[in-house]
Amino acid sequence: MRRAPALSFLLATVFIDMLGLGLIVPMVPALMGSVTHDPAHAALWSGPIDASYGILQFLTAPLLGRLADRYGRRPVLLRSLGFLGVDYLAHAVNPTIASLMLFHGLAGAFAGTGTVVNAYVADVTPPAGRARAYGLIGAVFSLGFVAGPALGGLLGAADLRLPFVVAALLAFTNVAYGRLVLPESRPGDRITPIGFHSPFGALSAVLRRPVLGRLAAARFCSDIARNVQQALWTFLVTFQLGWGTARTGLVMAVGALAGALFSARAIGPVVRVLGDKRAAVLGAGLSTVAFTGTAFATSGSQIYLMQAIGVLSGIGSASAQSWISRVTGSSEQGTVQGALTSGAALAEAVIPALASALFAWSLPLGFPGLPFLAAGVFASAGAVLLALTRPPVPVS
Protein backbone atom coordinates (compact mmCIF):
# COMPACT_ATOMS: atom_id res chain seq x y z
CA MET A 1 0.00 0.00 0.00
CA ARG A 2 2.91 2.36 0.60
CA ARG A 3 4.61 1.95 -2.73
CA ALA A 4 2.13 3.70 -4.99
CA PRO A 5 2.03 7.06 -3.15
CA ALA A 6 5.79 6.87 -2.57
CA LEU A 7 6.61 6.35 -6.24
CA SER A 8 4.06 8.99 -7.25
CA PHE A 9 5.73 11.49 -4.94
CA LEU A 10 9.18 10.64 -6.28
CA LEU A 11 7.98 11.16 -9.84
CA ALA A 12 6.39 14.47 -8.85
CA THR A 13 9.62 15.48 -7.11
CA VAL A 14 11.79 14.81 -10.17
CA PHE A 15 9.28 16.59 -12.42
CA ILE A 16 9.13 19.66 -10.17
CA ASP A 17 12.93 19.69 -9.89
CA MET A 18 13.29 19.78 -13.67
CA LEU A 19 10.33 22.12 -14.14
CA GLY A 20 11.83 24.56 -11.63
CA LEU A 21 15.22 24.39 -13.34
CA GLY A 22 13.61 24.85 -16.74
CA LEU A 23 11.63 27.82 -15.46
CA ILE A 24 14.73 29.75 -14.49
CA VAL A 25 17.27 28.75 -17.15
CA PRO A 26 15.95 31.19 -19.81
CA MET A 27 15.96 34.00 -17.22
CA VAL A 28 19.43 33.59 -15.73
CA PRO A 29 21.32 35.75 -18.28
CA ALA A 30 18.83 38.61 -17.90
CA LEU A 31 18.83 38.33 -14.10
CA MET A 32 22.62 38.35 -13.96
CA GLY A 33 22.60 41.37 -16.24
CA SER A 34 20.25 43.19 -13.87
CA VAL A 35 22.53 42.36 -10.93
CA THR A 36 25.87 43.32 -12.54
CA HIS A 37 24.59 46.00 -14.96
CA ASP A 38 27.23 44.80 -17.40
CA PRO A 39 26.86 41.90 -19.88
CA ALA A 40 30.55 41.02 -19.62
CA HIS A 41 30.43 40.82 -15.83
CA ALA A 42 27.16 38.88 -16.01
CA ALA A 43 28.83 36.18 -18.09
CA LEU A 44 31.99 36.33 -15.97
CA TRP A 45 30.14 35.67 -12.70
CA SER A 46 27.63 33.13 -14.06
CA GLY A 47 30.35 30.50 -14.41
CA PRO A 48 31.62 30.61 -10.79
CA ILE A 49 28.07 30.73 -9.42
CA ASP A 50 27.12 27.64 -11.44
CA ALA A 51 30.35 25.93 -10.44
CA SER A 52 29.66 26.55 -6.74
CA TYR A 53 26.66 24.21 -6.97
CA GLY A 54 28.48 21.38 -8.71
CA ILE A 55 31.64 21.58 -6.60
CA LEU A 56 29.79 21.52 -3.28
CA GLN A 57 27.51 18.72 -4.50
CA PHE A 58 30.62 16.75 -5.41
CA LEU A 59 32.02 17.27 -1.91
CA THR A 60 28.86 16.47 0.08
CA ALA A 61 26.97 13.85 -1.96
CA PRO A 62 28.69 10.86 -0.28
CA LEU A 63 27.86 12.29 3.15
CA LEU A 64 24.20 12.81 2.20
CA GLY A 65 24.05 9.23 0.99
CA ARG A 66 25.38 7.95 4.32
CA LEU A 67 22.92 10.18 6.20
CA ALA A 68 20.10 8.66 4.15
CA ASP A 69 21.27 5.17 5.16
CA ARG A 70 21.67 6.10 8.82
CA TYR A 71 18.60 8.29 9.42
CA GLY A 72 16.26 7.40 6.55
CA ARG A 73 15.51 8.75 3.08
CA ARG A 74 12.66 11.10 3.92
CA PRO A 75 14.45 13.77 6.04
CA VAL A 76 17.37 14.05 3.59
CA LEU A 77 15.05 14.38 0.59
CA LEU A 78 12.78 17.00 2.18
CA ARG A 79 15.71 19.11 3.36
CA SER A 80 17.22 18.95 -0.11
CA LEU A 81 13.99 20.23 -1.63
CA GLY A 82 13.76 22.95 1.01
CA PHE A 83 17.23 24.30 0.28
CA LEU A 84 16.44 24.26 -3.42
CA GLY A 85 13.43 26.49 -2.74
CA VAL A 86 15.60 28.85 -0.69
CA ASP A 87 18.06 29.07 -3.59
CA TYR A 88 15.30 29.99 -6.04
CA LEU A 89 13.93 32.57 -3.60
CA ALA A 90 17.38 34.11 -3.20
CA HIS A 91 17.45 34.64 -6.97
CA ALA A 92 14.12 36.46 -6.81
CA VAL A 93 14.53 38.64 -3.70
CA ASN A 94 17.15 41.37 -3.96
CA PRO A 95 19.91 39.15 -5.40
CA THR A 96 23.58 40.11 -5.22
CA ILE A 97 26.63 38.25 -6.45
CA ALA A 98 27.50 37.29 -2.87
CA SER A 99 24.00 36.03 -2.01
CA LEU A 100 23.69 34.06 -5.25
CA MET A 101 27.06 32.42 -4.67
CA LEU A 102 26.15 31.58 -1.07
CA PHE A 103 22.66 30.19 -1.61
CA HIS A 104 23.45 28.38 -4.86
CA GLY A 105 26.40 26.76 -3.14
CA LEU A 106 24.22 25.73 -0.18
CA ALA A 107 21.66 24.24 -2.57
CA GLY A 108 24.47 22.21 -4.13
CA ALA A 109 25.74 21.12 -0.71
CA PHE A 110 22.27 19.78 0.16
CA ALA A 111 21.47 18.49 -3.34
CA GLY A 112 20.53 14.98 -2.36
CA THR A 113 17.45 14.57 -4.55
CA GLY A 114 18.99 12.26 -7.13
CA THR A 115 20.82 10.21 -4.49
CA VAL A 116 17.74 9.68 -2.33
CA VAL A 117 15.32 9.10 -5.22
CA ASN A 118 17.49 6.31 -6.64
CA ALA A 119 17.93 4.73 -3.20
CA TYR A 120 14.21 5.08 -2.40
CA VAL A 121 13.22 3.33 -5.63
CA ALA A 122 15.51 0.44 -4.72
CA ASP A 123 13.87 0.29 -1.28
CA VAL A 124 10.24 0.13 -2.42
CA THR A 125 10.44 -1.59 -5.83
CA PRO A 126 11.02 -5.32 -6.39
CA PRO A 127 14.21 -5.97 -8.40
CA ALA A 128 12.26 -7.11 -11.46
CA GLY A 129 10.39 -3.78 -11.59
CA ARG A 130 13.25 -1.37 -10.97
CA ALA A 131 14.17 -0.76 -14.60
CA ARG A 132 10.57 0.30 -15.29
CA ALA A 133 10.58 2.59 -12.23
CA TYR A 134 13.88 4.21 -13.23
CA GLY A 135 12.49 4.56 -16.76
CA LEU A 136 9.48 6.45 -15.38
CA ILE A 137 11.84 8.75 -13.49
CA GLY A 138 13.71 9.41 -16.73
CA ALA A 139 10.39 10.14 -18.43
CA VAL A 140 9.25 12.80 -15.96
CA PHE A 141 12.78 14.25 -16.04
CA SER A 142 12.35 14.80 -19.77
CA LEU A 143 8.82 16.16 -19.41
CA GLY A 144 10.01 18.74 -16.92
CA PHE A 145 12.75 19.73 -19.35
CA VAL A 146 10.13 20.25 -22.08
CA ALA A 147 7.62 22.20 -19.99
CA GLY A 148 9.97 24.33 -17.90
CA PRO A 149 11.60 26.62 -20.47
CA ALA A 150 8.30 27.31 -22.25
CA LEU A 151 6.53 28.25 -19.02
CA GLY A 152 9.56 30.17 -17.78
CA GLY A 153 9.64 32.25 -20.94
CA LEU A 154 5.97 33.18 -20.56
CA LEU A 155 6.34 34.09 -16.88
CA GLY A 156 9.55 36.00 -17.52
CA ALA A 157 7.83 38.12 -20.15
CA ALA A 158 5.56 39.43 -17.38
CA ASP A 159 8.27 39.91 -14.77
CA LEU A 160 11.94 38.91 -14.81
CA ARG A 161 11.89 37.46 -11.31
CA LEU A 162 8.48 35.77 -11.46
CA PRO A 163 9.86 32.41 -12.72
CA PHE A 164 12.17 32.26 -9.70
CA VAL A 165 9.27 32.92 -7.32
CA VAL A 166 7.15 30.24 -8.99
CA ALA A 167 10.05 27.76 -8.89
CA ALA A 168 10.51 28.45 -5.15
CA LEU A 169 6.79 27.96 -4.49
CA LEU A 170 6.86 24.65 -6.37
CA ALA A 171 9.79 23.44 -4.26
CA PHE A 172 8.19 24.50 -0.96
CA THR A 173 4.86 22.98 -1.99
CA ASN A 174 6.63 19.74 -2.74
CA VAL A 175 8.19 19.77 0.74
CA ALA A 176 4.76 20.28 2.33
CA TYR A 177 3.23 17.57 0.15
CA GLY A 178 6.05 15.19 1.04
CA ARG A 179 5.61 15.75 4.76
CA LEU A 180 1.95 14.77 4.39
CA VAL A 181 2.10 11.78 2.06
CA LEU A 182 5.65 10.40 1.80
CA PRO A 183 6.28 7.35 3.99
CA GLU A 184 9.77 6.45 5.08
CA SER A 185 11.09 3.63 2.91
CA ARG A 186 13.90 2.72 5.28
CA PRO A 187 13.92 4.07 8.85
CA GLY A 188 17.71 3.96 9.04
CA ASP A 189 20.11 1.76 10.94
CA ARG A 190 21.73 4.32 13.29
CA ILE A 191 25.02 2.45 12.77
CA THR A 192 26.19 3.71 9.36
CA PRO A 193 29.31 5.80 10.11
CA ILE A 194 28.95 9.52 9.39
CA GLY A 195 32.59 10.56 9.72
CA PHE A 196 33.68 12.65 6.76
CA HIS A 197 35.44 10.88 3.92
CA SER A 198 36.63 12.69 0.84
CA PRO A 199 34.46 12.23 -2.26
CA PHE A 200 37.50 10.71 -3.97
CA GLY A 201 37.69 8.20 -1.14
CA ALA A 202 33.98 7.37 -1.49
CA LEU A 203 34.36 6.87 -5.23
CA SER A 204 37.51 4.81 -4.74
CA ALA A 205 35.73 2.54 -2.25
CA VAL A 206 33.00 1.86 -4.81
CA LEU A 207 35.42 1.37 -7.71
CA ARG A 208 37.45 -1.22 -5.76
CA ARG A 209 34.48 -3.57 -5.55
CA PRO A 210 34.63 -6.12 -8.40
CA VAL A 211 31.17 -5.88 -9.97
CA LEU A 212 30.00 -2.56 -8.59
CA GLY A 213 33.31 -0.95 -9.52
CA ARG A 214 32.87 -1.75 -13.22
CA LEU A 215 29.28 -0.55 -13.14
CA ALA A 216 30.35 2.69 -11.46
CA ALA A 217 33.15 3.21 -14.01
CA ALA A 218 30.67 2.64 -16.85
CA ARG A 219 28.28 5.11 -15.21
CA PHE A 220 31.07 7.72 -15.03
CA CYS A 221 31.88 7.20 -18.72
CA SER A 222 28.20 7.78 -19.47
CA ASP A 223 28.19 10.94 -17.31
CA ILE A 224 31.15 12.32 -19.25
CA ALA A 225 29.51 11.68 -22.62
CA ARG A 226 26.18 13.13 -21.43
CA ASN A 227 27.80 16.35 -20.26
CA VAL A 228 29.46 16.84 -23.65
CA GLN A 229 26.02 16.53 -25.24
CA GLN A 230 24.39 18.96 -22.81
CA ALA A 231 27.15 21.54 -23.12
CA LEU A 232 27.73 21.55 -26.88
CA TRP A 233 24.82 20.16 -28.88
CA THR A 234 23.28 23.58 -29.52
CA PHE A 235 26.69 24.98 -30.48
CA LEU A 236 27.30 22.11 -32.88
CA VAL A 237 24.05 22.50 -34.82
CA THR A 238 24.56 26.28 -34.88
CA PHE A 239 28.11 26.20 -36.26
CA GLN A 240 27.92 23.00 -38.30
CA LEU A 241 24.42 23.32 -39.76
CA GLY A 242 23.54 26.99 -39.32
CA TRP A 243 20.37 26.31 -37.32
CA GLY A 244 18.55 29.18 -35.64
CA THR A 245 17.26 29.22 -32.08
CA ALA A 246 13.67 28.32 -33.04
CA ARG A 247 14.64 25.17 -34.91
CA THR A 248 17.16 24.19 -32.25
CA GLY A 249 14.64 24.60 -29.45
CA LEU A 250 11.95 22.70 -31.34
CA VAL A 251 14.22 19.73 -32.07
CA MET A 252 15.37 19.64 -28.44
CA ALA A 253 11.77 19.72 -27.18
CA VAL A 254 10.63 17.01 -29.59
CA GLY A 255 13.61 14.84 -28.65
CA ALA A 256 12.92 15.27 -24.92
CA LEU A 257 9.24 14.45 -25.41
CA ALA A 258 10.07 11.36 -27.47
CA GLY A 259 12.53 10.29 -24.78
CA ALA A 260 9.87 10.70 -22.10
CA LEU A 261 7.35 8.60 -24.01
CA PHE A 262 9.90 5.88 -24.73
CA SER A 263 11.07 5.79 -21.11
CA ALA A 264 7.54 5.62 -19.73
CA ARG A 265 6.13 3.02 -22.12
CA ALA A 266 8.91 0.87 -23.53
CA ILE A 267 11.81 0.51 -21.12
CA GLY A 268 10.03 -1.75 -18.65
CA PRO A 269 8.85 -4.33 -21.24
CA VAL A 270 12.17 -4.30 -23.13
CA VAL A 271 14.24 -4.85 -19.99
CA ARG A 272 11.95 -7.68 -18.91
CA VAL A 273 12.78 -9.45 -22.18
CA LEU A 274 16.50 -8.63 -22.38
CA GLY A 275 17.46 -8.44 -18.72
CA ASP A 276 19.45 -5.66 -17.08
CA LYS A 277 22.86 -6.54 -18.55
CA ARG A 278 21.89 -6.94 -22.19
CA ALA A 279 19.67 -3.85 -22.04
CA ALA A 280 22.47 -1.80 -20.46
CA VAL A 281 25.03 -2.93 -23.05
CA LEU A 282 22.56 -2.25 -25.87
CA GLY A 283 21.86 1.24 -24.52
CA ALA A 284 25.57 2.05 -24.23
CA GLY A 285 26.13 0.77 -27.76
CA LEU A 286 23.34 2.93 -29.12
CA SER A 287 24.81 5.92 -27.28
CA THR A 288 28.14 5.25 -28.98
CA VAL A 289 26.43 5.28 -32.38
CA ALA A 290 24.47 8.46 -31.54
CA PHE A 291 27.50 10.45 -30.34
CA THR A 292 29.78 9.28 -33.14
CA GLY A 293 27.13 9.88 -35.79
CA THR A 294 26.47 13.36 -34.42
CA ALA A 295 30.19 14.14 -34.68
CA PHE A 296 30.13 13.50 -38.43
CA ALA A 297 26.58 14.74 -39.19
CA THR A 298 26.39 17.23 -42.06
CA SER A 299 22.63 17.55 -42.54
CA GLY A 300 19.47 17.96 -40.53
CA SER A 301 18.22 14.50 -41.47
CA GLN A 302 21.38 12.94 -40.04
CA ILE A 303 20.93 14.88 -36.82
CA TYR A 304 17.31 13.72 -36.59
CA LEU A 305 18.43 10.12 -37.02
CA MET A 306 21.06 10.47 -34.30
CA GLN A 307 18.45 12.06 -32.02
CA ALA A 308 16.18 9.06 -32.58
CA ILE A 309 19.00 6.64 -31.77
CA GLY A 310 19.78 8.71 -28.70
CA VAL A 311 16.17 8.33 -27.54
CA LEU A 312 16.43 4.54 -27.87
CA SER A 313 19.71 4.58 -25.94
CA GLY A 314 17.75 5.74 -22.89
CA ILE A 315 17.19 2.09 -22.13
CA GLY A 316 20.81 1.93 -20.98
CA SER A 317 20.67 4.35 -18.04
CA ALA A 318 17.51 2.84 -16.52
CA SER A 319 18.73 -0.76 -16.82
CA ALA A 320 22.23 0.12 -15.56
CA GLN A 321 20.72 1.89 -12.55
CA SER A 322 18.55 -1.16 -11.89
CA TRP A 323 21.63 -3.37 -12.17
CA ILE A 324 23.54 -1.20 -9.69
CA SER A 325 20.68 -1.40 -7.20
CA ARG A 326 20.67 -5.19 -7.45
CA VAL A 327 24.33 -5.57 -6.54
CA THR A 328 24.12 -3.05 -3.68
CA GLY A 329 22.99 -4.14 -0.22
CA SER A 330 19.82 -2.62 1.20
CA SER A 331 21.78 -1.02 4.04
CA GLU A 332 24.12 0.87 1.68
CA GLN A 333 21.90 2.03 -1.18
CA GLY A 334 22.22 5.66 -0.07
CA THR A 335 25.96 5.43 0.46
CA VAL A 336 26.58 3.98 -3.00
CA GLN A 337 24.17 6.36 -4.71
CA GLY A 338 25.85 9.27 -2.93
CA ALA A 339 29.24 8.23 -4.29
CA LEU A 340 27.79 7.91 -7.80
CA THR A 341 26.12 11.32 -7.49
CA SER A 342 29.46 12.76 -6.45
CA GLY A 343 31.04 11.34 -9.61
CA ALA A 344 28.25 12.80 -11.74
CA ALA A 345 28.72 16.20 -10.05
CA LEU A 346 32.46 16.07 -10.77
CA ALA A 347 31.70 15.43 -14.44
CA GLU A 348 29.20 18.29 -14.49
CA ALA A 349 31.73 20.66 -12.93
CA VAL A 350 34.69 19.75 -15.17
CA ILE A 351 33.54 18.31 -18.51
CA PRO A 352 31.61 21.32 -19.93
CA ALA A 353 34.69 23.53 -19.62
CA LEU A 354 37.01 20.91 -21.14
CA ALA A 355 34.56 20.09 -23.92
CA SER A 356 34.06 23.77 -24.72
CA ALA A 357 37.81 24.28 -24.97
CA LEU A 358 38.08 21.27 -27.30
CA PHE A 359 35.20 22.61 -29.38
CA ALA A 360 36.88 26.01 -29.74
CA TRP A 361 40.15 24.32 -30.72
CA SER A 362 38.38 22.13 -33.30
CA LEU A 363 36.60 24.98 -35.11
CA PRO A 364 39.67 26.20 -37.06
CA LEU A 365 40.28 22.55 -38.02
CA GLY A 366 36.85 22.39 -39.64
CA PHE A 367 35.72 19.54 -37.38
CA PRO A 368 33.43 20.95 -34.66
CA GLY A 369 32.14 17.44 -34.02
CA LEU A 370 35.43 16.41 -32.38
CA PRO A 371 34.07 16.64 -28.77
CA PHE A 372 31.19 14.35 -29.77
CA LEU A 373 33.65 11.85 -31.21
CA ALA A 374 35.40 11.92 -27.82
CA ALA A 375 32.01 11.40 -26.15
CA GLY A 376 31.49 8.38 -28.40
CA VAL A 377 34.80 6.95 -27.22
CA PHE A 378 33.71 7.26 -23.58
CA ALA A 379 30.30 5.74 -24.38
CA SER A 380 32.00 2.79 -26.08
CA ALA A 381 34.30 2.34 -23.08
CA GLY A 382 31.20 2.17 -20.90
CA ALA A 383 29.69 -0.46 -23.20
CA VAL A 384 32.84 -2.59 -22.95
CA LEU A 385 32.88 -2.34 -19.15
CA LEU A 386 29.23 -3.39 -18.98
CA ALA A 387 29.80 -6.29 -21.38
CA LEU A 388 32.69 -7.57 -19.24
CA THR A 389 30.71 -7.41 -15.99
CA ARG A 390 28.99 -10.40 -14.47
CA PRO A 391 25.20 -10.12 -14.94
CA PRO A 392 22.91 -9.69 -11.93
CA VAL A 393 21.38 -12.77 -10.35
CA PRO A 394 18.07 -13.47 -12.16
CA VAL A 395 14.91 -12.79 -10.15
CA SER A 396 11.54 -14.41 -10.56
N, C-alpha and C positions, 0 to 999 in steps of 0.2 A: 504493500500500500504506500510505502514511503518513496518508492523509486520514481513514480510518475511525476509528482510535484517537484521532486528534487531535480530530475533531468529537465523539466520544463523551466525551472528557475535558472539552471545553468545555461540553457539555450538563450533565455531572455538576457542573462548577464552578458554573454558574449556578444549578442546582437546590440545591446545598449552600449557596450564598450566600443564597438566598431562604429555604431551610429554617432556616438559622441565625438569620436576621433574624426569621422568624416564631416561632421558639422563644422568643426573648427579649422580643418586643414585649409579650405579655400580662404579663410579669413586671417590666417597667421601673418602673411606678408603685409597686409594693410594694417593690422594691429601693431606689428613691430614698427611700421613706418610712423604710426601715430605716437608711439612711445619715444622713438629716437629723433623724429622729425628730419630724418636723412636716410634716403634709400640705401646708401652705401653702408651706413652704420646698422641699419635694419638687417641687411644680409649678413654683416659681420657678426652680429650678436646672435642671430638665429641659430647658427651652427653650435656654439658653446651651450646655449640653452637646451637644444635638442640632445646634445651629447651628455648633459648632466643627468638626464633621465636614463639613458642606456648604461652609462658607467655605473651609476648607483644601483641600478637593477642587477647588473653583472655582479657587483660586490655583495648584495644582500639576498639574492634569490636562493642560494643554498640554505641560508639561515631561515628564511621564510618556509622553505620546504620542511626543515626539521621542526619548526614550530607547529606546522600543520600536523606532523606525525605525533608530536608530544601532546598538544592541547586540542587537536581536532581541526577539521577543515573550516568549519563555519566562522569562527572568530577571525581567522586570517583573511578569509575571502571578504567578509563584510568590512573589515578595516581597510583593505586594499581599495574597495569601491569608495569608501568614505574619503580617503586621501585623494583619489582621482577627482571626486567632486570638488574638493578644496582647491585642487590645482586649476580646474576649469574656472572656478569662481575668482581665483586670483588673477586670471587673465581678463576677467570682465570688470573687476572693481579696482579702479585706480592703479593699473599695472605700472611697474617700473622694471628696469633691467634686473635690479637686485631681487625684487620680489618674485619675478618670473623664474629666475635662476633657482631661488630657494625652494619655491613650491613645486616647480617641475622636478627638481631633484628629489624632493621628499616623495612625490608621487612615484618616481622611479624606484626609490628605496623600499616602498611598500607595495610595489607592483607584483602582487602574488596571484593575480587572477588566473593567468594561464597555468601556473604551477598547481594551484588548488583545483581548478576545473578538471585537469587531466587526472589528478589523484582521486577526486571525487567520483568521476566516471568509473574508474577502476574499482572503487569501493562498492558502488551500487549496481553495477552492470555485470551479468555473468560473462565469463571470457568469450563465449561464442557470439555475444551481442555487442562487444566493445567496438569492433570496426564500424558497425552501423552507427553507434552512438558518437564516435569521433567524426564520422562522416557528417552527421547532423550538425555537430559543432562547426565543422568547416563550412557547411551550407549557410548557417546563420551569420558566420563571419563574413562571407561573401555578400550576403544580402545587406548587412550593415554598411559594407563598403559601397554598395550601389546607392543606397538610400541617403546616406549621410551627406555627401558633397552636394547633391541636388537640393536637399532641404536646407543645408547650411548656406548655399548661395541665395536662396529665397529669403531666409531670415536676415542674412547680412545686408541684403539690399535695403531692408527697413532700418536696421541699426547695426553698426559694425560689431558691437559687443553682445548683441542678442543671441547669436549662436552659442557663445560661451556660457551665458546664463542658462539657456535651455539644456546644454550638455551637463551642466552642474546639477540642474533639477532632475534630469534623468538618472544621474548617478546616485543622488540622495534618495530618490524614490525607490531605486533598486535596493538600496540598503534597508529602507523601511520595509519593503516587500519581503526581502530575505529574512529579516528578523521575525516576520509573521509566519512565513510558510516554509522556510528552508530547515529541514531536519538535519541533525548532525549525522554524517555518514560513518564517522569513526571517532568516538569520544576522545581518543588519545591514550597513550600508554604511560605518560608521566615518567618514562625512563629514558626516552630518546635524549642523548646529550645535546645541550644547546651551546656549549662552548664554541667560540668563533673559530672557524677554519677558513682559510683563504678560498676564494672561488676556484683558483687553480688546483688547490688541494682536493676540493669536492669533485671537480671534473676528473682529476687524476684517479681518485678512488673508484669512480664509475668505470673509467677506461681500463683499469687493471683487471676488471672482472671479465672472464673469458667470453661469454655470450653477450652480456649487457655492454661490454666495452666496444665490441664491433658495432652493435646497434647504435650506441651513442656516437661513435665516429661517423657512421653513415648519416645519422641525423645532423651532425655538424656540417658534413659536406653538403647536405640538402639546404641547411640554413645559409651557407655561403652562396650557393647558386641562387637561392630565392632573393637574397639581398641585392645581388647584381641585377636581377630582373626588376625589382621594385625601384632601384635607384636610377636605372638607365633606359628602361624600355621606351619611355616617352621621348627621351633624347635621341634614341636610335631611329625611331620612325620619323622624327622631325628632320634629322640631318640626312638619313639614308634615303627616305622616301618623300620628304617634303610635305608631310601631313600637317594640317592645321590643328588648332586646339579642339575644334568641334568634332572632327573625325576621330582624333585620338581619344577624347573623352567617351565618345559613343562606343568605340571598339572596346575600350576598357570596361565600360558598364555592361555591354553585352557578354563579354568574356566572364565577368564576375557573376552575372546572372546565370549563365550556362553552367559555370562551376558549382553554383549553389544547387541548381536542379540536379545535376549529376551526383553531387555528394549526398543529397537528401534521398534520392530515389534508387540509385544504382550501386553505390559502394557496398551496402550491406549484402545484397544478393550475390554480387560478384565475389566478395571475400568469402562468403559461405561456400562457394563452389571451388575457388582456388586455394583457400587457406591464407593465413597471414603472410607466410614467407613468399609464396609465389606472387601474391598480389603486390607485396612490397617491392620485390625485384622488378616486376612488370612496370610498376609506377615509376621507379627510378630509371628504368630503361627508356620509358616514354619521355621523362624529363630530359634525359640526355639528347634524345632526338629533337625535342622542342627547342632547347637552348642552342644546339648546334645548327639546326635549321634556321633559327632566327638570326644567328650570326651571319649567315650567307644569303639571307632573304633580300631580293631586289625588287619585289613587287608586292602590292597589297594582297593579292591572292595567296602568295606564299606566307605572308604574315598571318592571314586568317587561318591557313592550314596549321601553322605552328601553334596558334592560339587554341585551336580545337584539340590538338595533341596534348597541349598543356592542361586543358580541362580534364582529359582522360587520365593524365598522370596524377591527378588528385587522389586516385585510389592508393597511391604509395604512402602518403603521409598518414592517412587514417589507419591503414593496415600495419604500418611500422609502429605507430603509437600503440595500437592494440597489442602487437608483439612485445613491445617493451613492457607493457603493464603485466603481461603474462609471466615474464621472467623476473619480475620484481616482487618481493614479498609484500604482504599486506601491511606490515608494520613500517615499511620504508618507501611507500609510494611517493609521499611528499618529499622525502629527502632526495630521491632519485630525480623526480620531476624538477625540483629546485635546481639541481646541478645542471640538468638539461636546459632549463630556462636561462641559467647563467651563461651557458655556451651560446645560446641564441642571442642573448643581449650583447655578448662580446662581438658576435658577427655583425649585429645591427650597428654597433658603435664604430667598427673598424672598416668593414667591407665597402660601404658606400663611398667613403673617401678614397680608398685604394682603387675601386672600380672606376670612379670618376677620373682619377689621375690617369689610369690606363686608357680610358676613353679619349681624353684630351690628347694623349700621346699618339693614339691610333688614327686620329682624324687626318693629320698630314700624310699618313701612309695610305689613305684611301680605304681603310678597313675599320670603320667604326664598330663593326660587329665583334671585334677582338675580345672585349670583356665577356660577351655571351659565349664565345668559343671556350674561354676559360671556365665559365660556369658549367658548360657541357662536360668539361674534363672532371670537375668536382662531382657532378651528378653521376657520371660513369663510375667514378671511384666509389661513390656510395652504393651503386648497384652491385659492384664487385664484392664489397664488404658484406652486403646483405646475402648475396649468393653463396658466400663462403661460410655463413653462420648457420649453426644447427637450428632447425625449425623448432617452433614451440611444440610442447606436448599436445597432441590432439585432445579436444574436449568433446563430450557427447552433446 
